[in-house]
Amino acid sequence: MLARQAGEKALKAAVIVADIEVPYHHNLDGLRDLLPLSWQVKIMHPALKDLTDWAVEARYPSDFPDATVEDARLALRLAEALIDTVAADLRSHGLPVESP
C-alpha cells in the first residue's frame, strides 16, 4: 500500500537526519526504534505493525485477506499521523518542513 510506503519514507528521512545508516528493510517499528529517545515519533507511534504488514502482504500472494476500503482508510490515517509526527520532529531539528 502506498500509505505504508509513505510512512516508511518519512521514517527513513528521520533516520538520515539522525545520522544513522538506513537499513534495507521495510519494518516500520525497526526504523522507528533506530531513532534517539528524544524523537516524538518514538512516543507517539509505539506500534506500527498494522502499517508494516502491508509491506509484504499487499505485494505477494499469501493467505492474508485482500485489503478492503476500510483497511485502506485505516492505513491512510495511520500513515498521515506518522508523517505529521515525523515532520514535527524534523522541524524541531531545524529542517524547513512544510505542513502537508
C-alpha positions in Angstrom: 0.0 0.0 0.0 1.2 3.5 -0.8 0.2 4.8 2.6 2.7 2.4 4.3 5.4 3.3 1.8 4.9 7.0 2.5 5.3 6.3 6.3 8.4 4.3 5.6 9.9 7.1 3.5 9.2 9.6 6.3 10.9 7.4 8.9 13.9 6.8 6.6 14.2 10.6 6.3 14.3 10.9 10.1 16.9 8.2 10.3 19.1 10.0 7.8 18.7 13.3 9.7 19.6 11.5 12.9 22.8 10.5 11.0 22.1 6.8 11.3 22.7 4.3 8.4 19.4 3.4 6.8 18.8 -0.4 6.8 17.5 -2.3 3.8 14.2 -3.4 5.3 10.5 -2.3 5.4 9.9 -2.8 9.2 8.5 0.5 10.4 8.9 -0.4 14.1 12.5 -1.3 13.4 13.1 2.1 11.6 11.4 4.0 14.4 13.5 2.1 17.0 16.7 3.4 15.4 15.9 6.9 16.4 17.1 8.5 19.6 14.6 8.7 22.5 14.2 12.4 22.1 12.2 11.9 18.9 8.5 12.3 19.5 7.7 9.6 16.8 9.0 7.0 19.3 6.4 8.1 21.9 3.5 8.9 19.6 3.8 5.8 17.5 4.8 2.8 19.7 3.3 0.2 17.4 3.5 0.4 13.6 2.8 -3.3 12.8 -0.6 -2.5 11.2 1.2 -0.5 8.5 4.3 -2.7 8.3 2.2 -5.8 7.5 1.3 -4.2 4.1 4.9 -4.1 3.0 4.8 -7.7 2.0 1.1 -8.7 2.2 -0.1 -6.3 -0.4 2.6 -7.3 -2.9 2.9 -11.1 -2.8 0.3 -13.8 -2.8 -0.5 -15.2 0.6 -3.3 -16.2 3.0 -3.6 -12.6 4.0 -7.1 -11.3 3.1 -7.4 -8.7 0.3 -7.4 -5.1 1.6 -10.8 -3.6 2.0 -11.8 0.1 1.6 -11.8 0.3 5.5 -8.3 -1.2 5.6 -7.1 1.5 3.1 -8.7 4.2 5.2 -7.1 3.0 8.4 -3.7 2.7 6.7 -4.1 6.2 5.4 -5.0 7.6 8.8 -2.0 5.8 10.4 0.4 7.0 7.7 -0.8 10.6 7.9 -0.4 10.7 11.7 3.1 9.1 11.4 4.1 11.6 8.7 2.8 14.5 10.7 4.8 13.4 13.7 8.0 12.9 11.7 7.6 16.3 10.1 7.3 17.9 13.5 10.4 16.1 14.7 12.3 17.2 11.6 11.2 20.8 12.2 12.4 20.5 15.8 15.8 19.5 14.4 15.9 22.7 12.3 14.7 21.4 8.9 12.3 23.6 7.0 9.5 21.0 6.5 6.2 22.3 5.0 3.0 21.1 6.5 1.2 18.6 4.3 
